[in-house]
Amino acid sequence: MLTPDVIELLKPESSGPLLVITVGNRLRSDDGVAPYIAEQAKRPKNGIIILDAGERPEDMLWKAIEVRPERVVIIDAADFAGEPGEVRTIPEEFIPENPISTHRFPLRVISRLVTEDTGAMVDFICIQPESVGFGEGLSDRVRSSAEEIVRLLSARE
């Protein structure tokens, strides 16, 4: 179940677009949860733009600047010692400055660059993985959390 702070971060802004950047490696099991969310939320709600950065969030910088979002939410798998599938907002100061994850460029640096170039606030939503070993597909609990996020982001038919 998603917490109220996660739900609030994923609401579109009335004053400008909400940009959701998903980050992760589909070939590392649950580390692919954020790209899975981007793939499944093919028709986002009005006011939400979703960009899948895969393993290279730095490649999304120019697109983020072009969008001129009001807010940016970066979604990623992260080990914060929670239960598999648990979803949390993580303050920027707890995001490592060094690339210790599967990404080549630190997300905290990406956050600062986006803020400097757009003035947008950047928030982080992290999903606790069960496994980040080599292999495709998500564990059941991580997939369930991802589906809740997809429902929040997607336009109703």
N, C-alpha and C positions, 0 to 999 in steps of 0.2 A: 504494500500500500504506500502511495506517495504521501509525503508530509505536506502540510500547508505551505511551507516556504518553497518547496520544489514546484508545487502547483502555481504559486504566485509568480515565480520567475518565468514560467512558460506561457503566461498570458500575453497576448499581443498588446502593444502600446497604442494609445489613440493618437499620440503626437508624432509617431514615426515607426519605422519597421523594427521588429524584433528579429535579429539575426541569430540563428542557432547554427553553431559550427560543431560538427561531430568529428571525433578523432579516434583512431584505433586501427588495429591490424586484424583483418578478417581471418588471417591464417594462424592466429594465436588464440583460438577458442573464444573465451568471454571478452578478450580485449577487443573483439569485433562488435561489441554491443552497440556502440554509438553509430558506426556505419550501417548497422542493421536498422537502427531507428530511422536514419536518413532514407534508406531504401524503402522502408515500409510506409513512411509518411509522405507518400508521393504527391498528395494534394494537401499542402498545409493550409491552415486557416488564413483568411485575409489578414495581412499585417505581419505574417511570419514568413521568413525566408530561411531555408535550410541549405547549408553547404556542407558536403562531406569532404573533409580534408584527408581522410585516410591516415596514413602514417606521416604525412608532411603538412602540418598545420601552417607552416611558413608560406606554403603555396597559396593559401587563402587570403593573405594580407591584402593584396591588391583588390580582390573581390569585396572584402569587408569594407575597404575604404570607398570603393565605388558605390556600395549600397547606402552608405551614410546612415547607419542604423542609430536608433535612439538607445537601444541596449543590445548587448551581445551575451549569449549564453553558450559556453563551451561545455559539451558533454563528452565524457571520457570514462573509461573503466579505470579504477584506482583502488589500490589496496589500502584501506583506512582501518583495517582490523574489524570490519563489520561482518554481518551475516551475508552470505552470497545472495546477490540480488538486491541488497539494501541500497537505497538511493539517498544521497545527502547533498546539500549545498556545502561547498568547501570555500572558506574565505581565501582570497588570493595569497595572503601571507603564509598559508599552509601548503601552497603549491610550490614544489621544489624549483629552484633557479637552475639547477643542473639537469641535463637530460638523462635521468635515471630510468626512464620508462622506455617503451618501444618507439618513442618519437625521437627524431633526430634533433629537434629544436625545442627548448624548454617552453612550456605553455605560459609560464609567468612572463617571459620576455614577449611572447606573442600578444599577451593581454596588454602589456604596457604600450607596445607599438600601435595596437588598434586604438587604444584610448588617446594616445598622442595625436594620431592622424584623423580621428573621427569625433573625439570628445565623448564617445559612447562609454557607458558603464559596462564593465565586463564581469560576469558572474560565472561560477563553475558549478556544474552538477556532475557528481561522480557516482558511479555504480560499482559496488563491490563485486569483483569477479570471483567465481569459484575456481576457475583454472585459466591460466594464460599460456599453457603448454601448446606446442605445435598441434594444429588440427583445426578444421573448420567446424562451425556450428556453436550454438550457445547452450549452456546448461539450462535446465528447466526453470530454475528460480530467476536467473538473469534474463531469460527470454520473457518471463511473465512481467518483470519490471519494465522491460523494454516495450512490451505491448501497452502497458498503462501510459507510458510517455507518448507512444505513437497515437493513442486515442486523444490525448490532450492537444497534440499538435495538428491533428488532421481535421479537415473540414468534414462536416457531416454530409452524407449523401442525400 
